[in-house]
Amino acid sequence: MKPSRRRVIINTDAKNEADDQFAIVHGLLSPTFDVRGLIPAHFGTRRSDRSMEESRKEIDLLLDLMDLTGKVTVANGATTGIPDEQTPLDSPGAQLIIEESKLASQDDPLFVSFLGPLTDLASAILLDPELVHRDVVVIWIGGRGYRGYGTYPGIEFNLSNDIHAANVVFGSGMTVWQVPSDVYTKVSVSYAELEEKIGDAGPLGKYLIEQLVEWNATYHGEPIESRSLGDSPAIALMLYPRSGDMRVQPAPRFGVDGWYLPGTDNPIHVCEQVDVRFLLEDMFAKIRRFARTRSTS
């Protein structure tokens, strides 16, 4: 008999931008998810020398807003990318992935979504090579589009924070579902839509909107009234795998500039399109429902 809930881990560079927050909340509010843990991830040193710690602080803030403090496992990830393709960085996050993978089975696989770099999974593989033979599905938001560079004139951000880790994971033979930049950047919402959908959804809805607008104001040098919730496809694909159009291809390697190079014959699944209507409406409905439930409790 198959379990009624899907076991998931969400690995997130939560304070990097303003979209991880929506994905984390969506995952935590989904009743078919058995969230086995959240792993705060680093996001390089462009804006902070303590990026993993800042991700942890943001996760703790969201859990507080959702009355989940102490009720969800949070296991810190590595503070930097791995130094090469042979050297892991041990962390509570990598150990969580290893331990949960040991409980996975064909009827009850473990889904691990990565909204930033793949550091903690690569470390887990290097620490416990048997992990690659277990029933684990890896969903990664990262890498440029395959038909040209997508929206990135340079190296894609999540990949740039640990190219070594991406090569370890893509060369491992694990089941990988990749959502590249030309797909994840298409999950856009406007300020007006956010206000209409979750503007009255209590402190949680208010915070989600305010932190998004603040991030745009700080890091965008031009007038803007929208944002791509690029990490959210990972949640949609775990909720309903057929919400994404997938193609199967051999796993590539990644060059130092982020371009794809010939890799292995291991198959990976590349998402070419995601059902944005399903993704956004399900998330908005769950946030509104949470606010109603909280207001009457």
C-alpha positions in Angstrom: 0.0 0.0 0.0 1.4 3.4 -1.0 1.7 6.1 1.7 -0.8 8.9 1.7 1.8 11.6 2.0 5.0 12.3 0.0 8.2 12.5 1.9 10.1 15.7 0.9 13.1 17.8 1.9 13.4 21.4 0.8 17.0 22.8 0.5 16.8 26.5 0.1 19.0 29.6 -0.2 16.1 31.3 1.5 17.5 34.9 1.9 19.1 35.1 -1.5 16.1 36.6 -3.2 12.4 36.9 -2.6 10.9 33.8 -4.2 12.2 31.0 -2.0 9.8 32.2 0.7 6.8 31.5 -1.4 8.1 28.0 -2.3 8.8 27.2 1.4 5.4 28.3 2.5 3.7 26.5 -0.3 5.5 23.3 0.6 4.7 23.6 4.3 1.0 24.3 3.6 0.5 21.2 1.4 -1.2 18.4 3.3 0.1 15.7 1.0 3.7 16.6 1.9 5.5 15.0 4.9 8.2 17.6 5.2 11.1 15.7 6.6 13.2 18.9 6.9 14.3 22.2 5.6 17.9 22.8 4.8 19.2 26.4 4.7 21.7 26.7 1.9 24.5 29.2 1.1 24.2 31.6 -1.8 27.8 32.6 -2.4 29.5 35.7 -1.2 28.3 38.4 -3.6 26.1 40.0 -1.0 27.1 38.3 2.3 29.8 36.3 4.0 27.2 34.6 6.1 24.7 33.5 3.4 23.8 30.1 4.9 23.2 31.7 8.3 21.0 34.3 6.7 19.0 31.6 5.0 18.6 29.9 8.3 17.4 33.1 9.9 14.8 33.6 7.1 13.5 30.0 7.5 13.1 30.6 11.2 11.2 33.7 10.6 8.8 31.9 8.2 8.3 29.1 10.7 7.4 31.7 13.3 4.9 33.3 11.1 3.3 29.9 10.5 3.3 28.8 14.1 5.6 26.0 13.2 8.6 26.9 15.3 10.0 23.7 16.8 7.6 21.5 14.7 9.7 21.2 11.5 13.3 19.9 11.4 15.8 22.5 10.2 19.3 21.2 9.5 21.9 23.7 8.4 23.7 23.1 5.1 27.3 23.9 4.2 28.5 27.5 4.4 30.3 27.4 1.0 30.5 25.3 -2.2 32.6 22.2 -2.2 36.2 22.8 -3.2 36.4 20.1 -5.9 34.4 17.1 -7.1 36.0 14.7 -4.6 35.8 16.6 -1.3 32.5 16.8 0.6 31.5 19.4 3.2 29.8 17.6 6.0 26.9 19.3 7.6 23.6 18.5 9.4 21.8 19.1 6.1 23.9 16.5 4.2 23.4 14.0 7.0 19.7 14.6 6.9 19.6 13.7 3.2 21.6 10.6 3.9 19.5 9.4 6.8 16.2 10.1 5.0 17.4 8.4 1.8 17.9 5.2 3.8 14.1 5.1 4.5 13.2 5.5 0.9 11.6 2.7 -1.2 10.1 2.3 -4.6 6.7 2.8 -3.2 7.8 5.6 -0.9 10.6 7.6 -2.6 12.2 10.6 -1.1 11.8 13.9 -3.0 14.6 16.5 -2.4 14.1 19.9 -3.9 17.0 22.3 -4.3 16.1 26.0 -4.8 19.8 27.0 -4.8 23.1 25.2 -5.2 23.5 21.5 -5.1 26.2 21.6 -2.4 24.5 19.5 0.3 23.4 16.7 -2.1 26.9 16.5 -3.7 28.4 16.3 -0.2 25.9 13.6 0.8 26.8 11.5 -2.3 30.5 11.9 -1.5 30.0 11.0 2.1 27.7 8.0 1.3 28.1 6.8 -2.3 25.3 4.2 -1.8 22.9 7.1 -1.7 22.8 7.1 -5.5 21.3 3.7 -5.6 18.4 4.6 -3.3 14.9 5.7 -4.3 15.5 9.5 -4.3 14.1 12.1 -6.7 16.2 15.2 -7.0 14.5 18.4 -8.3 16.9 21.3 -9.1 16.0 24.8 -10.0 19.1 25.8 -11.9 21.2 25.8 -15.0 20.7 27.9 -18.1 18.2 27.0 -20.8 19.4 24.4 -23.3 18.3 26.3 -26.4 20.8 29.1 -26.1 21.4 30.9 -22.8 17.8 31.5 -21.8 17.5 34.7 -19.8 21.1 34.6 -18.5 23.8 36.4 -20.5 26.3 35.0 -18.0 26.4 31.9 -15.8 23.1 31.0 -14.2 23.1 32.0 -10.5 22.3 28.8 -8.7 24.8 26.9 -10.8 27.5 29.6 -10.2 27.5 29.0 -6.5 28.7 25.4 -6.8 29.6 24.1 -10.3 31.6 21.2 -8.7 28.4 20.0 -6.9 26.3 20.2 -10.0 28.9 18.0 -11.8 28.9 15.5 -8.9 25.1 15.2 -8.9 24.6 15.1 -12.7 27.3 12.5 -13.1 26.0 10.3 -10.3 23.2 8.5 -12.1 20.5 9.6 -9.6 17.0 10.5 -10.8 17.3 14.3 -11.5 14.5 16.6 -12.6 16.1 19.9 -13.8 14.1 23.1 -14.1 16.4 25.4 -16.1 16.3 29.2 -16.2 14.2 29.6 -19.4 11.4 27.7 -17.6 11.7 29.0 -14.0 11.8 32.6 -15.0 8.3 32.3 -16.5 6.5 32.0 -13.2 5.8 35.7 -12.9 3.4 37.5 -10.6 2.5 41.2 -10.5 2.2 43.3 -7.4 -1.5 43.8 -8.2 -2.1 40.1 -8.4 -0.3 39.5 -5.1 -2.3 42.2 -3.4 -5.6 40.8 -4.7 -4.8 37.2 -4.0 -3.0 37.3 -0.6 -3.0 41.0 0.5 -5.5 40.3 3.2 -4.1 36.9 4.2 -2.8 37.9 7.6 0.8 38.5 8.7 2.1 35.8 6.5 0.6 37.2 3.3 1.7 40.7 4.3 5.3 39.6 4.9 5.5 37.6 1.6 4.4 40.7 -0.4 6.5 43.2 1.5 9.7 41.3 1.3 9.3 40.8 -2.4 8.6 44.5 -3.1 11.5 45.4 -0.8 13.9 43.1 -2.7 12.9 44.5 -6.0 13.4 48.1 -4.8 16.8 47.2 -3.4 18.3 45.2 -6.3 16.4 46.4 -9.4 17.6 49.6 -10.9 14.5 50.2 -13.1 10.8 50.6 -12.4 9.2 47.2 -11.9 5.9 45.8 -10.6 6.4 42.1 -10.9 8.6 39.2 -9.8 9.3 35.7 -11.0 8.6 33.1 -8.4 11.2 30.9 -10.0 11.7 28.4 -7.1 8.0 27.4 -7.0 8.1 24.9 -9.9 10.0 22.6 -7.5 6.9 22.5 -5.2 4.5 22.1 -8.1 6.4 19.1 -9.5 6.4 17.4 -6.1 2.7 18.0 -5.7 1.8 16.8 -9.1 4.7 15.5 -11.3 2.6 15.8 -14.5 2.2 19.5 -14.0 5.6 19.7 -15.8 6.4 18.8 -19.4 9.5 16.7 -19.2 12.0 15.4 -21.8 14.6 12.8 -21.1 18.2 13.4 -22.2 21.8 12.3 -21.2 23.2 14.2 -18.3 25.6 17.0 -19.2 28.6 18.3 -17.4 29.0 22.0 -16.6 31.9 24.1 -17.7 33.4 26.9 -15.6 31.3 29.4 -17.6 28.1 27.5 -17.0 27.7 26.1 -20.5 26.7 22.5 -21.0 29.4 20.0 -22.0 29.2 16.3 -23.0 28.6 14.3 -19.8 27.4 10.8 -19.1 24.8 8.4 -20.6 22.8 8.7 -17.3 19.3 10.0 -18.2 18.0 13.1 -16.5 14.6 14.8 -16.9 14.5 18.4 -18.1 11.4 20.4 -17.5 10.4 22.3 -20.6 7.2 23.9 -19.2 5.3 24.0 -16.0 1.6 24.5 -15.3 1.8 28.0 -13.9 -2.0 28.4 -13.4 -2.1 25.3 -11.2 1.1 26.3 -9.3 0.0 29.9 -8.4 -3.6 29.2 -7.7 -2.9 26.3 -5.4 -0.3 28.4 -3.5 -2.6 31.4 -3.2 -5.5 29.2 -2.0 -3.4 27.5 0.6 -2.1 30.9 2.0 -5.6 32.3 2.1 -6.9 29.2 3.8 -4.1 29.3 6.4 -5.0 32.9 7.2 -8.7 32.0 7.7 -7.9 29.1 9.9 -5.5 31.1 12.0 -8.0 34.0 12.4 -10.6 31.6 13.8 -8.4 29.6 16.0 
